[in-house]
Amino acid sequence: MAPLIVLLATFVLAVFAIRAIKKDYDLPLAARIAMSVMLLFTSIGHFIFTRGMTMMMPDFIPFKTQMVYFTGLLEILAAIGLHIPKLRVLTSWLLILFFVLLLPANINAALKHVDYQKGTFEGSGANYLWFRVPLQVLFIVWTYLSSIKYWNPLNETKR
């Protein structure tokens, strides 16, 4: 739930900040800023809750701890890439792929009742993991709309 709150709160703040600075609304930019802040927020979890996040992964995935650190790093790079015009579309497609690839881990963790924050099974936080499946869909749509569909590289000064 926290990533959704961070995403939406940052989006609202960014809309008003951009309006104050540019004297115009730029919803795609506000949405990219919000996604970047949310990615930075969630990347922190990869380094704080590493043990619990390794428990979320299906058994067939090797090098779980290294994979958790790697995906945390990928989230940081994606947060930056969304704001580099020449990398924005590529970053967005890779981020969408990343969100799709996270679905099996989220489903696996929900089935196993992993509490990734405590690093235990049967935790009360495991119910949240079922919410993450539709949340991943929201992140995919958000990324597509803000960084691919409504982004015009020829009009970068306006976006």
C-alpha positions in Angstrom: 0.0 0.0 0.0 2.9 2.4 0.8 4.1 2.5 -2.9 0.7 3.5 -4.0 0.5 6.2 -1.4 3.9 7.5 -2.4 3.0 7.4 -6.1 -0.3 9.3 -5.7 0.9 11.8 -3.1 4.0 12.6 -5.2 1.9 13.0 -8.3 -0.4 15.5 -6.6 2.6 17.5 -5.2 4.3 17.4 -8.6 1.2 18.6 -10.4 1.1 21.7 -8.2 4.8 22.3 -8.2 5.0 22.1 -12.0 2.0 24.4 -12.3 3.7 26.9 -10.0 7.0 26.8 -11.9 5.8 26.5 -15.5 2.4 28.2 -15.1 0.9 25.3 -17.0 -0.1 21.7 -16.2 2.2 18.9 -17.3 0.6 15.7 -16.2 3.0 13.3 -18.0 6.0 15.0 -16.3 4.2 14.9 -12.9 3.4 11.2 -13.5 7.1 10.4 -14.4 8.3 12.3 -11.3 5.8 10.3 -9.1 6.9 7.0 -10.7 10.6 7.9 -10.1 10.0 8.8 -6.4 8.0 5.6 -6.0 10.8 3.5 -7.6 13.4 5.1 -5.3 11.2 4.4 -2.4 10.7 0.7 -3.3 14.3 0.3 -4.1 15.2 1.0 -0.5 13.2 -2.1 0.5 15.5 -4.2 -1.6 18.4 -3.2 0.7 16.5 -3.2 4.0 14.3 -6.2 3.6 16.6 -8.3 1.5 16.0 -11.6 3.4 12.2 -11.3 3.1 12.4 -10.4 -0.6 14.5 -13.5 -1.3 11.7 -15.5 0.3 9.3 -14.0 -2.2 11.0 -15.5 -5.2 10.0 -18.8 -6.7 12.4 -21.7 -5.9 13.7 -22.1 -9.4 15.4 -18.7 -9.4 19.1 -18.9 -8.5 21.2 -16.3 -6.7 18.2 -14.8 -4.9 20.1 -12.3 -2.7 22.1 -11.0 -5.6 18.9 -10.8 -7.6 17.2 -8.7 -4.9 20.1 -6.2 -4.9 20.3 -6.2 -8.7 16.5 -5.4 -9.0 16.9 -2.6 -6.4 19.7 -1.1 -8.5 17.5 -1.5 -11.6 14.7 0.5 -9.9 17.2 3.3 -9.1 18.4 3.3 -12.7 14.8 3.3 -14.1 13.9 6.2 -11.8 16.8 8.2 -13.4 16.2 6.9 -17.0 12.6 8.2 -17.0 14.0 11.7 -17.0 16.6 11.4 -19.7 14.8 12.2 -23.0 17.0 9.9 -25.2 16.5 7.0 -22.8 12.9 7.6 -21.7 11.1 5.3 -24.1 13.6 2.4 -23.8 13.6 2.8 -20.0 9.8 2.8 -20.0 9.5 -0.4 -22.0 12.2 -2.1 -19.9 10.4 -0.9 -16.7 7.1 -2.4 -18.1 8.9 -5.7 -18.7 10.4 -5.5 -15.2 6.9 -5.1 -13.7 5.6 -8.1 -15.7 8.6 -10.2 -14.5 7.8 -9.2 -10.9 4.3 -10.8 -11.0 5.5 -14.4 -10.4 7.4 -13.3 -7.3 4.4 -11.4 -6.0 2.0 -14.3 -6.6 4.5 -16.8 -5.2 4.9 -14.7 -2.0 1.2 -14.3 -1.6 0.6 -18.1 -2.0 3.4 -18.8 0.6 2.2 -16.0 2.9 5.6 -14.3 3.0 5.9 -11.3 5.2 8.8 -9.7 3.3 9.4 -7.0 6.0 9.8 -9.5 8.8 11.4 -12.2 6.6 8.9 -14.9 7.8 6.1 -17.0 6.5 2.5 -16.7 7.7 2.9 -13.0 8.5 0.0 -10.6 8.6 1.7 -8.5 5.9 1.4 -11.3 3.4 -2.2 -10.3 2.6 -0.8 -7.1 1.1 0.9 -9.2 -1.5 -2.4 -10.0 -3.3 -2.9 -6.3 -3.6 0.4 -6.0 -5.4 -0.8 -8.0 -8.4 -3.4 -5.3 -9.6 -0.9 -2.7 -8.4 1.7 -4.0 -10.9 -1.0 -3.5 -13.6 -1.5 0.1 -12.5 2.3 0.7 -12.6 2.5 -0.7 -16.1 -0.4 1.5 -17.4 1.1 4.5 -15.5 4.5 4.0 -17.1 3.0 3.5 -20.6 0.8 6.6 -20.4 3.3 9.0 -18.9 6.4 7.9 -20.7 5.4 6.4 -24.1 1.9 7.3 -25.2 1.7 11.0 -24.1 5.4 11.8 -24.5 6.5 13.7 -27.6 10.3 13.8 -28.0 10.0 16.6 -30.5 8.3 18.8 -27.9 10.5 18.0 -24.9 10.4 21.6 -23.6 6.7 21.3 -23.1 6.8 17.9 -21.4 
